[in-house]
Amino acid sequence: MTFEEYSKTEIFRREQRRLARAKRAGYIGLALCLVGTACLVAAGFLIADEGGTYPPWRLALLIVCIALGAAAFVAEVVLNFTSSDRKDDGLTRRPAFSAALLLYAREYLSDGWQVQNGSVSFDLDFPKAEKGKPISSFFLVRGAREEISLAQFGEGMDLMDGYALALFGLFCWLEKTNISLVELSYRVTENGFVTRRRNNGKFILYADGKWTLSGRSFRASYRRIVKYARKKGLLTE
């Protein structure tokens, strides 16, 4: 099945609606955090009284501020737990959504990778954004600089989705070519500027004849989604 075909299924549309709800829940969670912080700050000002005496109105207001602050933070935790569109690891999307990322990567990102003396390296260039915050596109730099739009997946896509698309495409290519690797690495940049100073900004996935911890983790995620897609009949070959 192609990505375009899968994107028209009710399963994927349901996941898109879930993703949109998760995005709205993020804004609500931020508002709750601000409310809780404001209430606790106000409670701090009410407590900070040199005389140490509290008239009834002040004591009542202090209790209200503390109760509202605590309630806001509890509500934020519950909201984040119930509305998350990711699995327990906090990174991987639900399988029905990750399958769309896999199908797209197989169609559009499984070619164009470059290997030099057994080494494969690439950059993921994102706009300035906090982890978990939505982005609309990013650049995959593997010799040529290619902009990848995330609009076709719906609202609420973030940095980790960009990672997944690029790495799913890379692992598809590795399976097709079966090359002998020496090193596999990538850099994360922000508007073209390297965000990590150590190791020349590189994150190593494979070196010295073995996969690193992050490399094994990403590869395991890829294999789980491939297994899911085959089980659901999305991949036949």
BAFI-779228 format. One record per residue: residue in one letter; residue number from 1; x, y, z of N, C-alpha, C in turn. Coordinates in Angstrom, 3 decimals, m for minus. Atoms other than C-alpha are relative to their C-alpha. Layout:
<sites>
 type seq      n_x      n_y      n_z     ca_x     ca_y     ca_z      c_x      c_y      c_z
    a NUM        X        Y        Z        X        Y        Z        X        Y        Z
...
</sites>
This chain:
<sites>
 type seq      n_x      n_y      n_z     ca_x     ca_y     ca_z      c_x      c_y      c_z
    m   1    0.846   m1.197    0.000    0.000    0.000    0.000    0.884    1.250    0.000
    t   2   m0.756   m1.242    0.045    1.233    3.486   m0.826   m0.426    0.910    1.151
    f   3    0.348   m0.957   m1.038    1.272    6.388    1.608   m1.309    0.701   m0.340
    e   4    1.220   m0.693    0.408   m1.429    8.161   m0.421   m1.235   m0.860    0.250
    e   5    1.128    0.905   m0.254   m3.683    5.107   m0.196   m0.285   m0.113    1.495
    y   6    0.189    0.142   m1.453   m3.114    4.704    3.527   m0.554    1.287    0.614
    s   7    0.459   m1.282   m0.553   m3.719    8.421    4.152   m1.497    0.215   m0.182
    k   8    1.440   m0.120    0.235   m7.274    7.973    2.859   m0.814   m0.981    0.841
    t   9    0.716    0.978   m0.809   m8.123    5.160    5.276   m0.545    0.647    1.272
    e  10    0.594   m0.513   m1.235  m10.310    5.728    8.330    0.959   m0.186    1.177
    i  11   m0.965    0.233   m1.087   m7.578    4.267   10.540    0.950    1.186    0.122
    f  12   m0.942   m1.113   m0.049   m5.119    7.001    9.579   m0.708    1.304    0.341
    r  13    0.732   m1.230   m0.317   m7.745    9.742    9.697   m0.332    0.083    1.485
    r  14    0.252    0.020   m1.434   m8.622    8.657   13.220    1.260    0.391    0.774
    e  15   m1.259   m0.363   m0.652   m4.955    8.941   14.179    0.303    1.484   m0.181
    q  16   m0.187   m1.439    0.207   m4.819   12.416   12.645   m0.857    0.805    0.971
    r  17    0.877   m0.703   m0.958   m7.784   13.484   14.783    0.576   m0.100    1.412
    r  18   m0.618    0.188   m1.312   m6.039   12.032   17.833    1.188    0.955    0.163
    l  19   m1.153   m0.881   m0.034   m2.912   14.005   16.960   m0.424    1.454    0.189
    a  20    0.503   m1.374   m0.141   m4.916   17.234   16.610   m0.476    0.254    1.424
    r  21    0.440   m0.150   m1.391   m6.489   16.642   20.025    1.202    0.112    0.940
    a  22   m1.203   m0.060   m0.834   m3.046   16.053   21.519    0.640    1.380   m0.084
    k  23   m0.555   m1.342    0.157   m1.886   19.383   20.089   m0.790    1.004    0.817
    r  24    0.826   m0.923   m0.790   m4.834   21.237   21.626    0.206   m0.227    1.489
    a  25   m0.234    0.305   m1.407   m4.247   19.442   24.906    1.312    0.606    0.481
    g  26   m1.275   m0.624   m0.363   m0.693   20.771   24.853   m0.174    1.458    0.370
    y  27    0.265   m1.410   m0.316   m1.983   24.354   24.781   m0.744    0.133    1.328
    i  28    0.749   m0.028   m1.266   m4.421   23.603   27.594    0.948   m0.291    1.170
    g  29   m0.972    0.335   m1.043   m1.601   22.011   29.605    0.890    1.182    0.338
    l  30   m0.818   m1.191   m0.232    0.527   25.141   29.143   m0.764    1.029    0.812
    a  31    0.827   m0.956   m0.735   m2.355   27.311   30.352   m0.159   m0.423    1.462
    l  32    0.125    0.496   m1.372   m2.827   25.091   33.408    1.293    0.212    0.783
    c  33   m1.288   m0.208   m0.650    0.882   25.323   34.183    0.162    1.457    0.415
    l  34   m0.104   m1.428   m0.312    0.755   29.122   34.027   m0.924    0.378    1.155
    v  35    0.949   m0.275   m1.078   m2.338   29.228   36.238    0.529   m0.523    1.332
    g  36   m0.529    0.588   m1.224   m0.780   26.883   38.786    1.168    0.788    0.554
    t  37   m1.150   m0.790   m0.434    2.442   28.876   38.883   m0.433    1.332    0.593
    a  38    0.482   m1.294   m0.485    0.579   32.174   39.280   m0.651   m0.131    1.375
    c  39    0.673    0.209   m1.288   m1.525   30.775   42.136    1.011   m0.252    1.122
    l  40   m0.992    0.298   m1.033    1.497   29.419   44.009    0.878    1.206    0.301
    v  41   m0.745   m1.250   m0.235    3.410   32.678   43.524   m0.825    0.947    0.867
    a  42    0.886   m0.850   m0.810    0.412   34.575   44.880   m0.061   m0.494    1.439
    a  43    0.009    0.566   m1.354    0.302   32.189   47.844    1.279    0.348    0.736
    g  44   m1.270   m0.361   m0.622    3.971   32.911   48.479   m0.002    1.432    0.506
    f  45    0.093   m1.395   m0.435    3.302   36.646   48.623   m0.909    0.140    1.230
    l  46    0.925   m0.065   m1.139    0.406   36.074   51.016    0.646   m0.539    1.276
    i  47   m0.671    0.581   m1.166    2.584   33.937   53.312    1.073    0.945    0.543
    a  48   m1.114   m0.880   m0.390    5.437   36.461   53.313   m0.514    1.233    0.722
    d  49    0.504   m1.105   m0.817    4.099   38.625   56.081    0.864    0.106    1.244
    e  50   m0.921   m0.165   m1.118    6.507   40.036   58.623   m0.692   m0.143    1.350
    g  51    0.689    0.057   m1.279    3.889   40.229   61.330   m0.376   m1.405    0.407
    g  52    0.338    1.378   m0.311    3.034   36.565   61.071   m1.449   m0.210    0.378
    t  53    1.430    0.140   m0.292   m0.667   37.236   61.636   m0.783    0.055   m1.300
    y  54    0.788    0.100    1.224   m3.315   36.405   59.049   m1.471    0.272    0.329
    p  55    1.436   m0.222   m0.176   m6.737   38.010   59.079   m0.780   m1.052   m0.770
    p  56    0.790    1.059    0.653   m9.570   35.684   58.006   m0.022    0.097   m1.515
    w  57    0.069   m0.138    1.458   m9.816   37.119   54.464    1.304   m0.428   m0.664
    r  58   m1.297    0.359    0.563   m6.084   36.655   53.912    0.230   m1.504    0.078
    l  59   m0.131    1.443   m0.162   m6.096   33.108   55.255   m0.852   m0.748   m1.020
    a  60    0.890    0.634    0.977   m9.076   32.232   53.045    0.572    0.110   m1.410
    l  61   m0.589   m0.200    1.329   m7.363   33.714   49.995    1.225   m0.880   m0.186
    l  62   m1.180    0.855    0.061   m4.168   31.806   50.805   m0.401   m1.446   m0.289
    i  63    0.480    1.371    0.209   m6.079   28.512   51.009   m0.497   m0.197   m1.427
    v  64    0.521    0.076    1.367   m7.823   29.243   47.694    1.141   m0.064   m1.011
    c  65   m1.132   m0.022    0.938   m4.528   30.051   45.944    0.741   m1.342   m0.006
    i  66   m0.704    1.281   m0.078   m2.829   26.887   47.201   m0.829   m1.116   m0.638
    a  67    0.873    1.042    0.556   m5.833   24.725   46.301   m0.079    0.093   m1.514
    l  68    0.076   m0.174    1.456   m6.133   26.213   42.806    1.319   m0.374   m0.669
    g  69   m1.306    0.324    0.563   m2.395   25.921   42.189    0.231   m1.497   m0.066
    a  70   m0.178    1.448   m0.034   m2.281   22.279   43.261   m0.923   m0.692   m1.004
    a  71    0.966    0.598    0.923   m5.431   21.465   41.270    0.446    0.181   m1.452
    a  72   m0.453   m0.258    1.374   m3.976   23.081   38.129    1.136   m0.932   m0.385
    f  73   m1.127    0.881    0.314   m0.761   21.060   38.341   m0.448   m1.458   m0.114
    v  74    0.526    1.367    0.085   m2.638   17.805   38.994   m0.740   m0.201   m1.320
    a  75    0.742    0.084    1.258   m4.931   18.518   36.042    0.942   m0.052   m1.194
    e  76   m0.976    0.012    1.092   m1.904   19.192   33.841    0.633   m1.382   m0.159
    v  77   m0.608    1.336    0.044   m0.301   15.853   34.760   m0.976   m1.012   m0.593
    v  78    1.022    0.923    0.499   m3.551   13.966   34.126   m0.236    0.212   m1.492
    l  79    0.229   m0.323    1.407   m4.087   15.771   30.812    1.139   m0.511   m0.865
    n  80   m1.150    0.469    0.786   m0.555   15.007   29.601    0.009   m1.518   m0.106
    f  81   m0.006    1.466   m0.005   m0.937   11.350   30.561   m1.093   m0.568   m0.910
    t  82    1.136    0.555    0.739   m4.348   10.816   28.954   m0.037    0.420   m1.466
    s  83    0.113   m0.513    1.368   m3.872   12.878   25.793    1.232   m0.280   m0.854
    s  84   m1.228    0.219    0.751   m0.379   11.791   24.768   m0.242   m0.911   m1.198
    d  85    0.123    0.819    1.207   m0.160   10.433   21.222    1.213   m0.908   m0.167
    r  86   m1.186    0.834    0.084    3.081    8.656   21.977   m0.118   m1.189    0.941
    k  87   m0.022    1.179   m0.854    3.811    5.284   23.523    0.735    0.318    1.295
    d  88   m0.563   m0.200   m1.327    5.290    4.785   26.966    1.414    0.574   m0.015
    d  89   m1.359   m0.525    0.026    8.809    5.687   25.824    0.038    1.502   m0.241
    g  90    0.063   m1.444    0.203    7.616    9.237   25.088    0.500    0.459   m1.350
    l  91   m0.577   m0.352    1.295    9.131    9.122   21.588   m0.788   m0.580   m1.164
    t  92    0.605    0.705    1.121    7.404    6.562   19.377   m1.490    0.280   m0.105
    r  93    1.431   m0.180    0.244    4.029    7.354   17.834   m0.716   m1.351    0.087
    r  94    0.791    1.224    0.030    1.219    4.842   18.027    0.226   m0.718   m1.335
    p  95   m0.337    0.749    1.221    1.768    2.043   15.453   m0.810    0.409   m1.232
    a  96    0.832   m0.352    1.154   m1.162    3.058   13.242    0.444    1.313   m0.637
    f  97   m0.515   m1.249    0.555    0.392    6.513   12.850    1.420   m0.190   m0.519
    s  98   m1.373    0.255    0.441    3.998    5.347   12.634    0.029   m0.738   m1.331
    a  99    0.067    0.707    1.283    2.930    3.100    9.748   m0.045    0.984   m1.161
    a 100    0.047   m1.022    1.046    2.173    6.243    7.731    1.388    0.596   m0.225
    l 101   m1.368   m0.502    0.132    5.663    7.578    8.470    0.866   m0.995   m0.758
    l 102   m0.764    1.040    0.676    7.118    4.261    7.327   m0.315   m0.047   m1.492
    l 103    0.383    0.071    1.412    5.139    4.155    4.068    0.530    1.216   m0.769
    y 104   m0.519   m1.215    0.656    6.096    7.758    3.256    1.513   m0.112   m0.186
    a 105   m1.452    0.106    0.072    9.763    7.103    4.041    0.426   m1.006   m1.071
    r 106   m0.337    1.016    1.007    9.819    3.960    1.863   m0.174    0.544   m1.414
    e 107    0.272   m0.525    1.345    8.341    5.845   m1.089    0.920    1.142   m0.393
    y 108   m0.645   m1.260    0.363   10.161    9.153   m0.904    1.398    0.215    0.586
    l 109   m1.278   m0.276   m0.661   13.211    8.873    1.368    0.928   m1.206    0.040
    s 110   m0.843    1.197   m0.032   14.644    5.399    0.729    1.039   m0.015   m1.117
    d 111   m1.034   m0.164    1.019   16.795    6.620   m2.170    0.678    1.352    0.223
    g 112   m0.693   m1.282   m0.092   19.327    9.426   m2.451    1.050    0.072    1.100
    w 113   m1.025    0.007   m1.044   21.600    8.396    0.431    1.369   m0.196   m0.627
    q 114   m1.344    0.054    0.554   25.335    8.710   m0.132    0.942   m0.696    0.967
    v 115   m0.984    0.717   m0.815   28.112    6.459    1.113    1.384    0.302   m0.543
    q 116   m1.381   m0.270    0.374   31.792    7.344    1.083    0.924   m0.858    0.862
    n 117   m0.918    0.910   m0.704   34.307    4.655    2.001   m0.694   m0.704    1.164
    g 118    0.744    0.736   m1.015   31.632    2.837    3.971   m0.665    0.869    1.055
    s 119    0.587   m0.907   m0.990   30.519    5.926    5.906   m1.197    0.735   m0.589
    v 120    1.212   m0.723    0.383   27.050    7.449    5.713   m0.265    1.056    1.067
    s 121    0.292   m1.074   m0.944   26.344   10.819    7.301   m1.026    0.940   m0.618
    f 122    1.024   m0.930    0.473   23.522   13.337    7.059   m0.327    0.979    1.122
    d 123    0.433   m1.018   m0.962   22.076   16.403    8.763   m1.518    0.068    0.032
    l 124    1.416   m0.315   m0.163   18.599   17.045   10.130   m0.068    1.453    0.453
    d 125    0.020   m1.432   m0.281   18.052   20.794    9.976   m1.424    0.443    0.303
    f 126    1.336   m0.383   m0.447   15.058   22.007   11.972   m0.087    1.500    0.228
    p 127    0.185   m1.376   m0.461   13.576   25.439   12.560    0.126    0.029    1.514
    k 128   m0.133   m0.115   m1.454   14.017   26.756   16.081   m1.305   m0.446    0.653
    a 129    1.192    0.530   m0.658   11.584   24.739   18.194    0.415   m0.807    1.208
    e 130   m0.263    0.803   m1.182   11.455   23.160   21.615   m0.436   m1.435   m0.259
    k 131    0.364    1.399    0.141   11.292   19.411   21.944   m1.468   m0.193    0.349
    g 132    1.419    0.236   m0.244    7.673   18.297   21.649   m0.904    1.056   m0.598
    k 133    0.814   m1.058    0.588    6.535   21.549   20.004   m0.195   m0.256   m1.496
    p 134    0.280    0.290    1.411    4.902   21.356   16.547    0.931    0.728   m0.961
    i 135   m0.725   m0.613    1.110    6.872   22.035   13.377   m0.722   m0.398   m1.287
    s 136    0.698    0.270    1.259    5.630   22.147    9.783    0.899   m0.627   m1.059
    s 137   m0.923    0.577    0.982    8.772   21.080    7.901    1.409   m0.012    0.582
    f 138   m1.415   m0.006   m0.365   12.475   20.343    8.170    0.793   m0.321   m1.254
    f 139   m0.864    0.296    1.137   15.462   19.858    5.863    0.829   m1.249    0.290
    l 140   m0.873    1.169   m0.038   17.173   16.537    5.231    1.174    0.297   m0.921
    v 141   m1.192   m0.360    0.767   20.739   17.235    4.114    0.885   m1.233   m0.120
    r 142   m0.832    1.179    0.286   22.526   14.288    2.517    0.686    0.238   m1.339
    g 143   m0.568   m0.519    1.237   24.649   16.050   m0.054   m0.869    1.142   m0.452
    a 144    0.991   m1.012    0.355   21.666   17.892   m1.492   m0.841    0.341    1.232
    r 145    0.838   m0.477   m1.096   19.416   19.891    0.821   m1.462   m0.114   m0.435
    e 146    1.375    0.314    0.404   15.822   18.612    0.648   m0.980    0.369    1.112
    e 147    0.998   m0.379   m1.002   12.859   20.182    2.431   m1.090   m1.070    0.064
    i 148    1.032    1.013   m0.227   10.431   17.654    3.921   m1.182    0.667    0.705
    s 149    1.203   m0.569   m0.608    6.920   18.961    4.538   m0.701   m1.046    0.849
    l 150    0.732    0.894   m0.892    4.977   17.454    7.424   m1.506    0.241   m0.059
    a 151    1.410   m0.385    0.057    1.640   18.966    6.403   m0.916   m1.170   m0.312
    q 152    0.850    1.122    0.406    0.351   15.718    4.878   m0.328   m0.949    1.141
    f 153    0.260    0.869   m1.144    0.478   14.045    8.287   m0.983    0.605    0.998
    g 154    0.955   m0.637   m0.898   m1.745   16.565   10.052    0.668    0.917    1.006
    e 155   m0.490   m0.938   m1.007   m1.346   18.848   13.057    0.832   m0.711    1.060
    g 156   m0.706    0.504   m1.168    1.071   18.415   15.919    1.262   m0.792   m0.265
    m 157   m1.257    0.701    0.281    4.127   16.951   14.161    1.165    0.752    0.655
    d 158   m1.096   m0.649   m0.704    7.399   17.603   15.993    1.353   m0.570   m0.423
    l 159   m1.361    0.390    0.362   11.155   17.022   15.943    0.179   m1.507   m0.109
    m 160   m0.177    1.451    0.002   10.923   13.326   16.763   m0.629   m0.649   m1.229
    d 161    0.599    0.513    1.236    8.655   12.777   13.749    0.962    0.194   m1.168
    g 162   m1.030   m0.216    1.020   11.376   14.309   11.573    1.094   m1.043    0.098
    y 163   m0.979    1.060   m0.203   13.881   11.898   13.117   m0.513   m1.315   m0.597
    a 164    0.564    1.278    0.436   11.554    8.969   12.416   m0.045   m0.098   m1.523
    l 165    0.084    0.028    1.459   10.970    9.891    8.764    1.374   m0.250   m0.623
    a 166   m1.337    0.134    0.578   14.671   10.282    8.008    0.593   m1.383    0.275
    l 167   m0.612    1.282   m0.356   15.759    7.162    9.869   m0.733   m1.182   m0.609
    f 168    0.735    1.062    0.682   12.968    5.004    8.466    0.463   m0.102   m1.451
    g 169   m0.494    0.006    1.377   14.089    6.055    4.985    1.394   m0.581   m0.103
    l 170   m1.373    0.503   m0.019   17.703    5.326    5.856    0.039   m1.516    0.186
    f 171    0.001    1.445   m0.253   16.980    1.853    7.244   m0.579   m0.768   m1.188
    c 172    0.518    0.633    1.229   14.885    1.026    4.159    1.101   m0.112   m1.043
    w 173   m1.087   m0.017    0.976   17.832    2.001    1.984    1.084   m1.009    0.362
    l 174   m1.020    0.950   m0.438   20.268   m0.040    4.065   m0.431   m1.436   m0.300
    e 175    0.491    1.348    0.288   18.061   m3.113    3.676    0.049   m0.308   m1.492
    k 176   m0.006    0.207    1.450   17.821   m2.622   m0.092    1.418   m0.191   m0.540
    t 177   m1.350   m0.003    0.567   21.524   m2.028   m0.689    0.921   m1.013    0.668
    n 178   m0.818    0.959   m0.744   23.012   m4.281    1.994    1.485    0.343   m0.088
    i 179   m1.386   m0.441    0.089   26.205   m2.217    2.004    0.767   m0.394    1.263
    s 180   m0.862    0.287   m1.151   29.150   m2.912    4.314    0.326    1.331    0.682
    l 181   m0.149   m1.275   m0.691   29.046   m0.080    6.853    1.307    0.082    0.774
    v 182   m1.114   m0.318   m0.884   32.028    1.525    8.547   m0.487    0.921    1.116
    e 183    0.559   m0.926   m0.984   30.220    4.382   10.256   m1.310    0.560   m0.515
    l 184    1.288   m0.597    0.313   26.700    5.756   10.343   m0.241    1.091    1.042
    s 185    0.140   m1.105   m0.937   26.145    9.186   11.858   m0.880    1.098   m0.573
    y 186    0.782   m1.156    0.430   24.008   12.317   11.740    0.262    1.170    0.935
    r 187   m0.063   m1.202   m0.826   24.001   15.867   13.025   m1.379    0.645    0.027
    v 188    1.229   m0.768   m0.112   21.084   17.942   14.259    0.387    1.473   m0.009
    t 189   m0.297   m1.423    0.087   21.203   21.587   13.236   m1.280    0.816    0.159
    e 190    1.125   m0.924   m0.175   18.966   24.567   13.916    0.221    1.181   m0.924
    n 191   m0.176   m1.023    1.031   18.568   26.827   10.911    1.434    0.011   m0.531
    g 192   m1.336    0.132    0.574   21.910   25.518    9.648    1.133    0.009    0.992
    f 193   m1.051   m0.066   m1.013   23.820   25.884   12.931   m0.013   m1.266    0.863
    v 194   m0.118    1.230   m0.779   25.097   22.804   14.773   m0.395    0.272    1.453
    t 195    0.494   m0.192   m1.367   23.390   22.393   18.159    0.825   m0.751    1.035
    r 196   m0.812    0.805   m0.920   25.958   20.015   19.663    1.470    0.219   m0.288
    r 197   m1.416   m0.279    0.191   29.616   20.879   20.193    0.849   m1.263    0.051
    r 198   m0.807    1.202   m0.190   30.911   17.501   21.298    0.002   m0.878   m1.254
    n 199   m0.148    0.939    1.119   32.203   15.072   18.636   m0.363    0.636   m1.338
    n 200    0.282   m0.738    1.236   31.904   17.737   15.937   m1.486    0.029   m0.336
    g 201    1.448   m0.064    0.200   28.155   17.725   16.437   m0.632   m1.311   m0.421
    k 202    0.518    1.250    0.539   27.801   14.098   15.345   m0.625   m0.883    1.076
    f 203    0.586    1.079   m0.784   25.518   11.473   16.814    0.294   m1.294   m0.748
    i 204   m0.425    1.237    0.653   26.895    8.012   16.055   m1.065   m1.075    0.179
    l 205    0.941    1.121   m0.021   24.490    5.208   15.161    0.715   m1.345   m0.153
    y 206   m0.746    1.245    0.252   27.044    2.627   13.988    1.469    0.341   m0.176
    a 207   m1.450   m0.205    0.137   30.824    2.441   14.362    0.729   m1.198    0.599
    d 208   m0.840    1.088   m0.514   33.610   m0.058   15.012   m0.690   m1.362   m0.083
    g 209    0.619    1.294    0.232   31.523   m2.908   13.653   m1.219   m0.311    0.840
    k 210    1.178    0.266   m0.831   28.578   m2.498   16.013   m0.880    1.241    0.104
    w 211    0.960   m1.078   m0.175   25.475   m0.419   16.623    0.157    0.603    1.392
    t 212   m0.007   m0.668   m1.293   25.499    2.161   19.380   m1.362   m0.196    0.675
    l 213    1.257    0.140   m0.728   22.760    2.282   22.009   m1.140    0.706   m0.730
    s 214    1.047   m0.725    0.721   20.815    4.954   20.103   m0.281   m0.643   m1.346
    g 215    0.198    0.683    1.275   21.377    3.106   16.829   m0.868   m1.233    0.153
    r 216    0.817    1.195   m0.244   19.947   m0.105   18.266   m1.441    0.386    0.319
    s 217    1.336   m0.439   m0.370   17.005    1.797   19.708   m0.809    0.427   m1.221
    f 218    0.698   m0.451    1.207   16.111    3.504   16.426   m0.295   m1.169   m0.940
    r 219    0.193    1.139    0.895   16.590    0.300   14.458   m1.096   m0.928    0.520
    a 220    1.055    0.829   m0.590   14.374   m1.633   16.899   m1.370    0.620   m0.240
    s 221    1.269   m0.681    0.267   11.632    0.997   16.504   m0.422   m0.215   m1.443
    y 222    0.285    0.220    1.418   11.895    0.681   12.726   m0.509   m1.421   m0.242
    r 223    0.399    1.386    0.218   11.647   m3.106   12.859   m1.382   m0.298    0.576
    r 224    1.340    0.201   m0.576    8.604   m2.971   15.151   m1.078    0.531   m0.930
    i 225    1.004   m0.582    0.897    6.776   m0.702   12.709   m0.111   m0.819   m1.280
    v 226    0.038    0.863    1.180    7.749   m2.883    9.739   m0.812   m1.260    0.310
    k 227    0.741    1.193   m0.410    6.427   m5.925   11.621   m1.500    0.298    0.087
    y 228    1.408   m0.402   m0.102    3.183   m4.075   12.388   m0.607    0.177   m1.400
    a 229    0.512   m0.263    1.345    2.803   m2.944    8.755   m0.217   m1.297   m0.780
    r 230    0.173    1.286    0.677    3.307   m6.492    7.455   m1.204   m0.754    0.571
    k 231    1.121    0.687   m0.645    0.835   m7.882    9.975   m1.341    0.566   m0.468
    k 232    1.235   m0.653    0.440   m1.779   m5.341    8.833   m0.182   m0.027   m1.523
    g 233    0.123    0.096    1.463   m1.142   m6.077    5.154    0.381    1.274   m0.732
    l 234   m0.408   m1.244    0.658    0.348   m2.636    4.448    1.235   m0.199   m0.841
    l 235   m1.182    0.364    0.774    3.583   m4.194    3.196   m0.157   m1.446   m0.428
    t 236    0.164    1.355    0.528    3.486   m7.243    0.991    1.321   m0.619   m0.430
    e 237   m1.274    0.573    0.450    7.093   m7.587   m0.199    0.967   m0.096    1.158
</sites>
